[in-house]
Amino acid sequence: MDWLKNVKLVRKLVYAVVGALTYPGLAIVNRLSISGAEHITTLPRRNVLFVSNHQTYFADVMAFLHIFCAIRWRKKNKLGLPFYLLNPFVNVNFVAAEETMKDNLLTKIFTLAGAITIKRTWRAAGKHIKREVDSKDFSKITEALSKRWVITFPQGTTKPFAPGRKGTAHIIKEMKPIVIPVVISGFWRAFNRKGLKFKKRGTALAVRFKAPLELNYDESLDQILERVMDAIEQSSTYMLRGKHHAAIQPT
């Protein structure tokens, strides 16, 4: 399975099939809005790291892949009709938990879309654990960055305002990539946790790309991670703001 996802033709076929299946849920059943596409159009083809908050296991990722394909077909902040699936942009990988991607046949097919499967260091089989980072997992991500774009979710969970994992900061210090923060919303309302079933139709989905993050790669891991979490609006500062706004909204 691992070698298949590195075959360009295989990935194009998977993108076309999975893209056709997921397009209606993003653009017809629900309403996807995109902003900040101008920050993507001039990016190099390698060593670009997209960091984002996370709301479902798969719908988030598929939205990214649709958007990247559409932008490469000169779409601006919209998907339009999915003609881009005839020749999809596949120069991108995404980081995902190994146990999630082995869940069933469908998730194994998703793996062929470019998943970099890693072992969680804090959770396995639904239980909290604590284990060392697998150096092979780190190498898989850095190798992918040296060739392509990579999408990662620093929190490693769909729980909002969960703390970020230092692995993301390690990768940034090691590879010094262009870091593009992304903020998504609405996916948790529209889809179930896995992002494979509808929970509420007609939901407004939003994907907002920000300008490349200005970083000092000599800063500590904690400082880099703090900047990343603030950029994706998942830091403690944003959590407090959210509570404040919730308190003054009318019931």
Number of C-alpha atoms within 10 A of each C-alpha: 9 12 7 14 21 14 12 15 12 14 22 21 17 22 26 19 12 17 22 15 10 17 18 13 23 23 20 12 16 21 17 22 17 17 15 15 20 14 13 17 14 8 14 11 13 17 22 25 26 22 23 26 28 29 25 21 22 21 24 23 24 20 24 17 23 23 22 23 24 23 20 15 17 13 16 17 19 17 24 11 10 18 14 22 21 12 14 23 21 20 18 22 25 22 21 23 19 16 15 19 21 15 10 10 10 12 17 15 17 20 26 23 28 26 23 23 20 20 18 20 15 14 15 15 8 6 7 10 11 10 10 9 14 12 8 11 16 15 12 14 22 19 13 20 23 15 15 18 22 26 25 20 22 25 22 20 18 16 13 14 18 18 17 21 17 16 15 22 23 17 18 21 18 11 17 17 23 20 21 23 22 24 17 21 18 16 27 23 18 25 24 18 18 16 20 16 12 16 14 14 14 15 19 17 21 17 23 17 23 20 16 19 14 11 17 11 16 9 12 13 18 14 15 21 23 18 17 25 26 15 22 23 20 23 20 15 12 16 14 11 11 11 10 11 9 11 10 8 7 5 5
